[in-house]
């Protein structure tokens, strides 16, 4: 059968463009034993994928030139040669950016329930939600009454991280990039405070005013000047969960900033970079908490869904200009 | 009785000078109940004391203008009004920079044995040795065969940290500031490798060559460009024990450097600033290991002893130009 897929046509230097992606039509052969044929439903775009576009050593191997981009996706089984999955099953897995694909059934995870919308398994009940959970609970380890700052607060991870911090009894300040997001964070997601870093003239002074007791925990999705302004106000024994550095993903040269190690030392602070895969053995614990909080109404969630397979590059690039509130997904309508 | 003491005459901006210190003659009244009169034997000078010369909030309060500097010292009890200590006892404690002083007996720790030279209790068996122990064992948690880099490797802490890393089975690279120290580290203290950062043209390239498997642990006493060169070669899940930042203690303005958080994130690294006081409950564990390694000949130690109370400011300032190998102490001969 015929399918369309999106490949890495060229590696970006600095900010990627639509030209880095190429569309191809391909023929998919019939599934062999143990394989299933899949129809893509939702495809996830995530900031970490920018790293895979470059040819750099990392915890996950780079995309290959001329080969399809792959990432988190939800698909429906349309034909099965496996005992594990049957036609009509919905699955989540690492799939190519393609309208249809073929895969080994044992590489996929079946969605067993209709309690939550399918898209949740790419967001609050997927990698972003688990990332938020372990970053807050294991790295920040917040105590009741502490102050936590979240950068990239309206993104897929930040939105969940801030709410988990609230559930733990923290006073939470979200840093985000538009007035609309400030309102959403405060009015729909219960953040105690939120600011638009793009229009805040004295970011460091404002953080100091909003966090009069200092910053105990910082969940960093962004890096750059925002992080530098926050790190200036750490409390003794502060903890920083280093989850993302989106501000620097598209810089082609080494950026300079104030040296931070002296500040970290003087506060006996901890900075821990992590990826959710480090916590694989505890995924069930995380999922169980996230599901419970969702059902109890303590945790809210939202998605920015872009319609149409062809919009995948557009949606991905939109992550770097802050087009999304919550998880950015592309709905495949073919 | 009469004594001489050294007070903070003025707060330095940037590098301190001898003019920041003032000498005074004082009268010490007879000890009251619970107090002892002390004759200073050895006074410790330590890089962290630079922070206390500034009027900045920290884990330890600043020295007061016009009041004596205080720090680690070993003294002999010459008169006692306490049941805890008797005349002739040797003690270690936080004492003023003075030839004689008076203190509450319960603030002092008695030296019970002659197994080790008294000076060791300000070094390898004092705060520097314990700092090295917990930084390596608790923060770096090295595994057999890993590569550990130590900056400030010939200092009181670095010298011990490097040897503990060797005892744990690490391959150890020491970074230091003179060819003499390079030789000492390699030939007397068993460091696998050592380099003089002042004469190494391409520091980053040299570290890369000497650590072909990358850097798993970094024990940082120095900061600045040396740390930046090392952090460029971290392995996945690398651990950095942030113990000192002597390169920046005397800079009056905010220094700029390459942004390090993206590198830490991409390696899922951990940076943890600490002071030895965080480990108070485990001091006996640390001391017991350090004493055992000393007795077994696995751990070696050296001191740079400057003669004469008047030389205290000189000795302290010498820390910032690398005049010491191992612990810098002043012997009080009055």
Interface residues (C-beta under 8 A of the other chain):
Chain A: X51 X58 X59 X220 X223 X224 X227 X236 X242 X243 X244 X245 X248 X254 X255 X256 X257 X258 X259 X260 X261 X262 X264 X265 X266 X267 X268 X269 X270 X271 X272 X273 X274 X275 X278
Chain B: X51 X58 X59 X220 X223 X224 X227 X236 X242 X243 X244 X245 X248 X254 X255 X256 X257 X258 X259 X260 X261 X262 X264 X265 X266 X267 X268 X269 X270 X271 X272 X273 X274 X275 X278
